[in-house]
Amino acid sequence: MIPPPDEITFALKSPPDRRRSGTQPSSRQTIGPPLARITRLMALAIRLDDLLRNRADLDCAALAKAGSISRTRLSQILNLVLLAPDIQEQLLWLPATTKGRDAITEKQIRRLAGLHNWQQQRQAFERLRDTVNTNKVAAVAKFAAVATCGGTSGRPEAVA
């Protein structure tokens, strides 16, 4: 039997601090603007649902623990697969958000997933899309009015 060594030496190397260097790992780098949050969540819901269906050793509690999220949050994400398939597809193909907030929020979509009739979901989703489109048109019209008036306050300038 070999006796243990009297002294053990080792060096600890800390991982590079990405916050200081400003670089991200190459696997995380994306081209173009980021996808809408609801698009990423929809893709995650489909993937997690697939894992739960195909792996007998995996349950919601284990999946939530592995993802460092609560079981409640996991349920919220998984409920997105209850949407009508055509709505899921539309969410997956939403255009990327270039400026500002996402036009369609997770909270709005979670309300839709709570409807158990796909036809009702489709009608509610169309209303939601119409509202989003109306708001975009109104914002563009407001911007155009401000731009033609020459001011930044949104009010026409007084003519002397």
C-alpha positions in Angstrom: 0.0 0.0 0.0 1.3 3.4 -0.9 1.3 6.0 1.9 -0.6 9.3 1.2 1.6 12.2 0.2 2.5 14.8 2.8 1.5 17.7 0.6 -1.0 18.2 -2.2 -0.8 21.2 -4.4 -3.3 22.4 -6.9 -4.2 25.6 -8.6 -7.7 27.0 -9.0 -8.5 28.8 -12.2 -11.6 31.0 -12.2 -13.7 31.1 -15.3 -13.4 34.2 -17.4 -15.8 36.9 -16.3 -18.0 37.5 -19.3 -19.6 40.5 -17.7 -16.3 42.4 -17.8 -15.1 41.3 -21.2 -18.5 41.8 -22.9 -18.2 38.7 -24.9 -20.6 35.8 -24.8 -19.8 32.2 -25.7 -20.0 31.5 -29.4 -22.9 29.1 -29.0 -25.0 31.9 -27.5 -24.3 34.5 -30.2 -27.2 35.1 -32.5 -27.5 36.9 -35.8 -30.1 39.6 -36.0 -32.6 40.9 -33.4 -33.8 38.6 -30.6 -36.9 36.6 -31.0 -40.1 37.6 -29.2 -40.2 36.3 -25.6 -43.5 34.4 -26.3 -41.8 32.7 -29.3 -39.0 31.4 -27.1 -41.4 30.3 -24.5 -43.6 28.5 -27.0 -40.6 26.6 -28.4 -39.5 25.8 -24.8 -43.0 24.5 -24.0 -43.0 22.2 -27.0 -39.6 20.9 -26.1 -40.4 20.3 -22.4 -43.7 18.6 -23.3 -41.8 16.3 -25.7 -39.3 15.4 -22.9 -42.1 14.6 -20.5 -43.9 12.4 -23.0 -40.8 10.5 -24.1 -38.9 10.0 -20.9 -40.6 7.8 -18.3 -38.0 8.7 -15.6 -38.9 12.4 -15.9 -41.7 14.1 -14.1 -42.7 17.8 -13.6 -41.0 18.1 -10.3 -37.7 16.8 -11.6 -37.9 18.9 -14.7 -38.7 22.0 -12.6 -35.7 21.3 -10.4 -33.4 20.7 -13.3 -34.5 24.0 -14.8 -34.2 25.9 -11.5 -37.8 27.1 -11.7 -40.9 26.4 -9.6 -43.4 23.8 -10.5 -46.0 26.6 -10.9 -43.8 28.3 -13.5 -43.2 25.1 -15.3 -47.0 24.5 -15.4 -47.5 28.0 -16.9 -45.0 27.3 -19.6 -46.4 23.8 -20.3 -49.9 25.2 -20.6 -48.9 26.9 -23.8 -49.1 23.5 -25.6 -52.9 23.6 -24.9 -53.2 26.3 -27.5 -54.6 25.4 -30.9 -51.9 24.1 -33.2 -52.3 27.0 -35.7 -51.9 29.6 -32.9 -48.7 27.7 -31.7 -47.4 27.9 -35.2 -48.1 31.7 -35.5 -46.4 32.3 -32.2 -43.3 30.4 -33.4 -43.1 32.6 -36.5 -43.7 36.0 -34.9 -41.3 38.6 -36.2 -38.4 39.5 -34.0 -38.8 42.6 -31.8 -36.4 45.3 -33.0 -37.4 48.1 -30.7 -39.5 48.5 -27.5 -41.6 45.8 -26.0 -43.1 42.7 -27.5 -46.5 43.3 -29.1 -48.0 40.1 -27.8 -47.2 39.3 -24.1 -47.0 36.0 -22.3 -49.9 37.1 -20.0 -52.2 37.6 -23.0 -51.3 34.2 -24.4 -51.7 32.5 -21.0 -55.3 33.8 -20.9 -55.9 32.2 -24.3 -54.5 28.9 -23.2 -57.0 28.9 -20.4 -59.8 28.7 -23.0 -60.5 25.0 -23.6 -62.2 25.4 -27.0 -59.8 25.9 -29.9 -62.4 27.9 -31.8 -62.7 30.3 -28.9 -58.9 30.5 -28.7 -58.7 31.4 -32.4 -61.4 34.1 -32.1 -59.6 35.6 -29.1 -56.3 35.4 -30.8 -57.6 37.2 -33.9 -59.0 40.0 -31.6 -55.6 40.2 -29.9 -53.8 40.5 -33.3 -56.3 43.1 -34.5 -55.7 45.1 -31.3 -51.9 44.9 -31.8 -52.2 45.9 -35.4 -54.5 48.8 -34.6 -52.0 50.0 -31.9 -49.1 49.8 -34.4 -51.0 51.9 -36.9 -52.0 54.5 -34.3 -48.3 54.7 -33.1 -47.1 55.2 -36.7 -49.8 57.9 -37.3 -48.8 59.7 -34.1 -45.1 59.5 -35.0 -45.9 60.9 -38.5 -48.0 63.7 -37.0 -45.1 64.7 -34.7 -42.6 64.4 -37.5 -44.6 66.7 -39.9 -45.2 69.3 -37.1 -41.5 69.5 -36.5 -41.9 69.3 -32.7 -41.2 66.6 -30.3 -44.1 67.3 -27.9 -46.7 65.7 -30.1 -48.6 68.9 -30.4 -48.6 71.2 -33.5 -46.5 74.3 -33.1 -48.3 77.6 -32.8 -48.1 79.7 -36.0 -47.4 83.4 -35.4 
